[in-house]
Amino acid sequence: MPGGKVESLRAVAQEGGGGAWRAVVLGQDGVRHAVIVSGADGTITGNTPLNTPRVR
Protein backbone atom coordinates (compact mmCIF):
# COMPACT_ATOMS: atom_id res chain seq x y z
CA MET A 1 0.00 0.00 0.00
CA PRO A 2 1.77 3.12 -1.14
CA GLY A 3 1.79 5.69 1.66
CA GLY A 4 0.63 3.16 4.27
CA LYS A 5 2.11 2.98 7.76
CA VAL A 6 3.01 -0.23 9.60
CA GLU A 7 1.21 -0.34 12.96
CA SER A 8 2.50 -3.72 14.11
CA LEU A 9 4.84 -6.49 12.99
CA ARG A 10 5.21 -10.04 14.29
CA ALA A 11 6.70 -13.36 13.24
CA VAL A 12 4.21 -16.09 12.21
CA ALA A 13 4.40 -19.65 10.90
CA GLN A 14 4.04 -19.99 7.15
CA GLU A 15 1.80 -22.64 5.61
CA GLY A 16 3.96 -25.54 4.46
CA GLY A 17 6.68 -24.72 6.98
CA GLY A 18 9.08 -21.88 7.45
CA GLY A 19 8.53 -18.43 8.83
CA ALA A 20 6.81 -15.27 7.70
CA TRP A 21 5.98 -11.79 8.95
CA ARG A 22 2.49 -10.41 9.60
CA ALA A 23 2.31 -6.64 9.36
CA VAL A 24 -0.80 -4.62 10.13
CA VAL A 25 -0.68 -1.67 7.74
CA LEU A 26 -2.91 1.41 7.92
CA GLY A 27 -3.57 2.66 4.39
CA GLN A 28 -4.07 6.30 3.45
CA ASP A 29 -7.79 5.53 3.03
CA GLY A 30 -8.11 4.46 6.69
CA VAL A 31 -8.36 0.73 5.96
CA ARG A 32 -6.14 -1.60 8.00
CA HIS A 33 -4.69 -4.60 6.17
CA ALA A 34 -3.05 -7.74 7.52
CA VAL A 35 -0.16 -8.27 5.11
CA ILE A 36 1.79 -11.55 5.20
CA VAL A 37 5.38 -11.39 3.91
CA SER A 38 7.39 -14.56 3.23
CA GLY A 39 10.43 -14.90 5.46
CA ALA A 40 12.29 -16.75 2.69
CA ASP A 41 12.20 -14.17 -0.10
CA GLY A 42 10.08 -11.17 1.00
CA THR A 43 7.16 -11.99 -1.32
CA ILE A 44 3.76 -10.72 -0.19
CA THR A 45 1.69 -13.88 0.22
CA GLY A 46 -1.46 -12.39 1.72
CA ASN A 47 -3.32 -9.10 2.07
CA THR A 48 -6.57 -9.11 4.05
CA PRO A 49 -8.56 -5.95 4.84
CA LEU A 50 -9.38 -5.81 8.56
CA ASN A 51 -11.91 -2.96 8.52
CA THR A 52 -13.75 -0.62 6.17
CA PRO A 53 -12.81 3.05 5.73
CA ARG A 54 -14.42 5.60 8.01
CA VAL A 55 -17.07 7.85 6.47
CA ARG A 56 -16.36 11.53 7.03
Summary of the structure (lengths in Angstrom):
residues: 56
radius of gyration: 12.2
end to end distance: 21.2
largest distance: 43.0
contacts: 127
relative contact order: 0.26
helix: 0%
strand: 54%
